Amino acid sequence: MKEVQPVSKQIIIRASIEEFLIPPVKDGLVLGKRSPIGCRAIQKALELLTPDQFEHIEFEDEVLSDIIIRRAILNRITKEKLIKFVTQNIKPLMTEKEILHLDLQVIINLEEKV
């Protein structure tokens, strides 16, 4: 008979830890049409944590339903340009059941000849 070798078992736990931010959303969220948490629930939570800092953009799409965006971002880019950016660049990366965080950098270059 062959001798049975003991099975080697190793458990590894890795953790990435960062500070919990209030609100837990940096610049915005993109919600899929069938996301597990509805837009109203997210809006309510954000409004309780940070009143008047986020704006809701609702639109018709086969994958996406809503964008919740920090108002300060909308001072730098129009809603139309944001929707175009999200639908062209982020929509292909997600499903209708997902919610994706947005970390946006809107860079504005200004030049004036005097």
N, C-alpha and C positions, 0 to 999 in steps of 0.2 A: 504494500500500500504506500501511496505517496503521502508524504507528510504535508499537512495543510499549513500554509504560510499565514501568519496573522495579517489581517487587512490593516493597512496604514490609513489613518483618518486624521485629517488636519482641518481645523476650522479657522478661518481668517476673518476678522472683522476690520473693515476700514471705515473711517468716518471723516467727513469733511464738515467742519463746524464753523459757522459764522454767526454774527450777531443777528438776532431777530429784529428786523426793522419795522418801525411803525410809520407808515403803513407797510404791509408786506409786499407792496407793489412799487417798483421803482418808477417807471415812466408810463406803463400801461399794460393792458391785457387785450389779447385777441381771443374771442370766444367762438368756438365752433357751434354750428347750428344745433347740435345735440350734445352740448357739453354737460358734464355731470352736475354742475352748479349753474343755476340760472343767473342771468345778468342782474335781475332785481336784487337777489340775495347778495351778490358781490357789491353792488352799488350801496346797499344798506350798510354792509359791514364797513366799507371804505368811508362812508359818510359819518358813521359813528367814530371811527378812528381819526379821520382827518377831514373835517367839514369843508366843503366847497373847494377841494383841490383837484377833483377829477370830473371829467365830462364824458357823457355817454354818447356814442355815435352808433346809431342803428342803421342797417342797410340790408337790402335783399341780395342774397347770394346762395348758391347751392351748397357751399361748405361753411362760410362764415355768417355770423349773425350780428355780432356787436364788437365794438372797440371801446374800451374804457381807457381814456388817456388823461394824463396830467394836463391841467389847463395851461401851465407855463409853456408846454410844448406847442400848444395851439397859438401862442403869441409869436412863434417863429415859423410855423408852417400852417397852411390852410387845411381845413378838414378834407377838402377835395384831394389835395396832394397827398395827405396822409392815407386816405382810403385807397388811392391809386397805388401808393408804395406798398401797402399791406396786401392788396389783392394781387399785385404782380410778383412780389418777392417773398411774402410770408405764407400766403395761401397755399402755394405748391408744396410747402414743407409740413403741412398739418392735415389732420382729418377733422371731420365734423364733430367728433366726440372730444376734442382736445381744447385746453385753455393754455395759451402760450403767454409768457411774460415778455414784455418789451423793455429793452434797455436801449434807448435811442440817443444818438448824438446828432443834433441838428447844428451843422456848422454854417455860419453865415460870414462870408467874406465881404467886407466893406472897403471901398476905396473912394477917396475924394481928392480931386486935383484942386489945389488952391493957388 
